[in-house]
Amino acid sequence: MSRSLKKSLQSSPSGRDPAAADAARPRTLRVGLGARSYDIVIGAGLVGRSAELLAAHLSQPRVAIVTDRTVASLHLDGLRQALDRAGIASRPVIVPPGEATKSLPALGAVIDELLAGDFERSDLLVAFGGGVVGDLAGLAAAVIHRGVRFVQMPTTLLAQVDSSVGGKTGINVSHGKNLIGAFHQPVLVISDTDLLATLPARELRAGYAELVKHGFLGDRALVDWLAENRASLLAGGGSLARAIELSCAVKARIVEEDEREGGRRALLNLGHTFAHAFEAALGYGGELLHGEAVAIGVVCAFELSARLGLCPPDHAGEVRAHLDAAGLETSLARLSNRLPATSDLVALMGHDKKVLGGRKRLVLARAIGEAFLSDEVADDAITGVIDEARRA
Ligand SMILES: NC(=O)c1ccc[n+]([C@@H]2O[C@H](COP(=O)([O-])OP(=O)(O)OC[C@H]3O[C@@H](n4cnc5c(N)ncnc54)[C@H](O)[C@@H]3O)[C@@H](O)[C@H]2O)c1
């Protein structure tokens, strides 16, 4: 980040109260990836300051903004007006909300619309929305003109703590989720916590599951901090910016070590092999939101680790209790009637991208904050844990 930009962001709008000033101060985290390094700026009121944040990345005063209809109706005017005040022209490309938009037809439509608007190779694309918009617009940015620069402006908690960081982009096909995609890092992430005020409580909780997942897999202190602050965060108060910063820091450090998921980055998928099977069986986007499926998947991963004698059972209990206290489901009991046989769920887990040479590659844990990868888990043990989750 340029020094003048940092200084202008640090000039607090909240007067002389140091605590209020600290809460209002945007936080900046650097993702160090050599030539592909970028800042994640987190804080309140950042949409209003987007022109100064984007300035360093503009080759001409114009951007294209990919967003969905819901976000457009709530927040697009605010963003466009802020850009307009700084003389930056913006052209919106609006897609339908929902997981179904992560599709080849939608990707084609976005690219067509960008090209129809004379989007040039040096132009900047802004992904303004949740994970669906981020994944779709990111992929469009990766392929249009063989790759253009893009900025993530995530508007859901899930996107602010997870999908906007790390450069994974993708869409779904009939064979499965995220099977077409590219690694394409943004040049900047702007997470305005004010945007979360309009997010439905259910979406906020689903995002919380991904937020605390980073603690469960790699940062015990984050889990303890969240246990203290969870209630106020989920009520939309507390220091959401601090929570997002701490959670992103775990992901950023892992991405720095293993940008293209040759090994360690797979730890970020804690609970996901289970979750993807539950989502695939129930149909995406309705019965279980992605973050909700991840919460149950994380509980299964810790239960499995405990059953295998790898993790103290009280850690598995603590994970369950933490998610339960966040208002998230931690078992499949409510859904069991709508799910296929456990053997079918285990088979679906075998279709996950994380399968290696036919063996399921699972993220297990030795303790809270100490996840590791294993491809040595027998299907019987997985079956036992899912059966238990259906009864619990
Ligand atoms: N690329 C990655 O590394 C990565 C990581 C995790 C998840 N993902 C992907 O992210 C997607 C899920 O993201 P999501 O949970 O953000 O879903 P989403 O993008 O579908 O957003 C959820 C809903 O909230 C609405 N919304 C967004 N911002 C809002 C706001 N500020 N106020 C009110 N409503 C708002 C959206 O219109 C949508 O209806 C999945 O497709 C998942 O595969 C990607």
PDBQT file of the ligand as one rigid body, heavy atoms in Angstrom, charges set to zero:
ROOT
HETATM    1  N1  LIG A 401     -12.837 -19.210  -3.960  1.00  0.00    +0.000 N 
HETATM    2  C1  LIG A 401     -12.759 -19.678  -2.737  1.00  0.00    +0.000 C 
HETATM    3  O1  LIG A 401     -11.665 -19.825  -2.168  1.00  0.00    +0.000 OA
HETATM    4  C2  LIG A 401     -14.021 -20.026  -2.000  1.00  0.00    +0.000 A 
HETATM    5  C3  LIG A 401     -13.979 -20.302  -0.620  1.00  0.00    +0.000 A 
HETATM    6  C4  LIG A 401     -15.168 -20.550   0.054  1.00  0.00    +0.000 A 
HETATM    7  C5  LIG A 401     -16.379 -20.528  -0.634  1.00  0.00    +0.000 A 
HETATM    8  N2  LIG A 401     -16.389 -20.265  -1.979  1.00  0.00    +0.000 N 
HETATM    9  C6  LIG A 401     -17.646 -20.209  -2.718  1.00  0.00    +0.000 C 
HETATM   10  O2  LIG A 401     -18.414 -19.129  -2.214  1.00  0.00    +0.000 OA
HETATM   11  C7  LIG A 401     -19.783 -19.369  -2.508  1.00  0.00    +0.000 C 
HETATM   12  C8  LIG A 401     -20.610 -19.015  -1.314  1.00  0.00    +0.000 C 
HETATM   13  O3  LIG A 401     -20.428 -17.643  -1.038  1.00  0.00    +0.000 OA
HETATM   14  P1  LIG A 401     -21.511 -16.808  -0.194  1.00  0.00    +0.000 P 
HETATM   15  O4  LIG A 401     -21.864 -17.556   1.013  1.00  0.00    +0.000 OA
HETATM   16  O5  LIG A 401     -20.967 -15.434  -0.077  1.00  0.00    +0.000 OA
HETATM   17  O6  LIG A 401     -22.795 -16.894  -1.125  1.00  0.00    +0.000 OA
HETATM   18  P2  LIG A 401     -23.481 -15.888  -2.166  1.00  0.00    +0.000 P 
HETATM   19  O7  LIG A 401     -22.512 -15.165  -2.971  1.00  0.00    +0.000 OA
HETATM   20  O8  LIG A 401     -24.525 -16.704  -2.859  1.00  0.00    +0.000 OA
HETATM   21  O9  LIG A 401     -24.220 -14.854  -1.209  1.00  0.00    +0.000 OA
HETATM   22  C9  LIG A 401     -25.244 -15.306  -0.357  1.00  0.00    +0.000 C 
HETATM   23  C10 LIG A 401     -26.526 -14.477  -0.537  1.00  0.00    +0.000 C 
HETATM   24  O10 LIG A 401     -26.344 -13.228   0.101  1.00  0.00    +0.000 OA
HETATM   25  C11 LIG A 401     -26.690 -12.160  -0.798  1.00  0.00    +0.000 C 
HETATM   26  N3  LIG A 401     -25.852 -11.028  -0.396  1.00  0.00    +0.000 N 
HETATM   27  C12 LIG A 401     -24.533 -10.832  -0.655  1.00  0.00    +0.000 A 
HETATM   28  N4  LIG A 401     -24.088  -9.762  -0.019  1.00  0.00    +0.000 NA
HETATM   29  C13 LIG A 401     -25.146  -9.246   0.667  1.00  0.00    +0.000 A 
HETATM   30  C14 LIG A 401     -25.309  -8.147   1.538  1.00  0.00    +0.000 A 
HETATM   31  N5  LIG A 401     -24.284  -7.359   1.876  1.00  0.00    +0.000 N 
HETATM   32  N6  LIG A 401     -26.540  -7.919   2.048  1.00  0.00    +0.000 NA
HETATM   33  C15 LIG A 401     -27.596  -8.745   1.750  1.00  0.00    +0.000 A 
HETATM   34  N7  LIG A 401     -27.505  -9.806   0.960  1.00  0.00    +0.000 NA
HETATM   35  C16 LIG A 401     -26.276 -10.055   0.424  1.00  0.00    +0.000 A 
HETATM   36  C17 LIG A 401     -26.418 -12.713  -2.154  1.00  0.00    +0.000 C 
HETATM   37  O11 LIG A 401     -27.171 -12.024  -3.135  1.00  0.00    +0.000 OA
HETATM   38  C18 LIG A 401     -26.854 -14.170  -1.993  1.00  0.00    +0.000 C 
HETATM   39  O12 LIG A 401     -28.255 -14.259  -2.157  1.00  0.00    +0.000 OA
HETATM   40  C19 LIG A 401     -19.885 -20.836  -2.894  1.00  0.00    +0.000 C 
HETATM   41  O13 LIG A 401     -20.098 -20.930  -4.279  1.00  0.00    +0.000 OA
HETATM   42  C20 LIG A 401     -18.532 -21.405  -2.534  1.00  0.00    +0.000 C 
HETATM   43  O14 LIG A 401     -18.138 -22.461  -3.386  1.00  0.00    +0.000 OA
HETATM   44  C21 LIG A 401     -15.234 -20.014  -2.655  1.00  0.00    +0.000 A 
ENDROOT
TORSDOF 0
